[in-house]
């Protein structure tokens, strides 16, 4: 019996890496949290012809004509449609509040929402394992060698602990504090940051491996601090992680400027998040009132956008 619906809907959200970026590529753990208020939605509607049209803030037009940056999205859609032997057309409408190239999981958020929408359209059961496997089609195209952390967190309602290729699981969080996420307005340059770490490993393997291992230990420490309601300790862990990330040459003058300003305004801790060389940074503060006050000061200094995420 035909179970396909005439419409489909899928939703997901943004994420930020709390700690472990870059080190996660080299076998160390990382922790990311979902940002459930920053959403991506995908709606599908069947067409009577065989045309597929995509509508988004980034591109609108025939699916076959998407720019190179969206090839992963195209390949994901085509793969699922072919598997279902779907011969007609689709109107695909993507609405995302997640900024592009800011380390907030923009591509993964779209991929997760797309998979959910397509499975909804075809009336198919969707497990978490299948969801992440399908989303990985897009993530491999877009990021070449993804850790899986972005997709897992964009598909989760609770924080995720990941050791690439070994372990990925939800973790408890019980922290009487708030996270202020800040967008510098500058696109992150993840590929350049990754290259910088590789070059440091080639030139100074002993020192660089020690720094990467230290980031791993800080992530283990952060996991305990999150579970035991130790915001002061977590703030210090953030600060130590930022020192290591700066030493790995993945920060930037703009990030350093904003992070220094945050430190002058009594944050518990602050660090970049994601690939670095631009993008976003995060500040740990004691409560929502302090988060709003800090957000105002950082916005006056040039930060383009801020979000507040309670951690309890």
Secondary structure, 3 states (H helix, E strand, C coil): CCCCCCEEEEEEEEEEEEECCCHHHHCCCEEEEEEEEEEEEEEEEEECCCCEEEECCCCEEEHHHCCHHHHHHHHHHHHHHHHCCCCCEEEEEEEECCCCCCCCCHHHHHHHHHHHHHHHHHCCCCCHHHHHHHHHHHHHHHHCCCCCHHHHHHCCCCCEEEECCCEEEECCCCCCCEEEEEECCCCCCHHHHHHHHHHHHHHCHHHHHHHHHHHHHHHHHHHHHHHCCCHHHHHHHHHHHHHHHHHCCCCCHHHHHHHHHHHCCCCCEEEEECCCCCCEEEEEECCHHHHHHHHHHHHHCCCCEEEEEECC
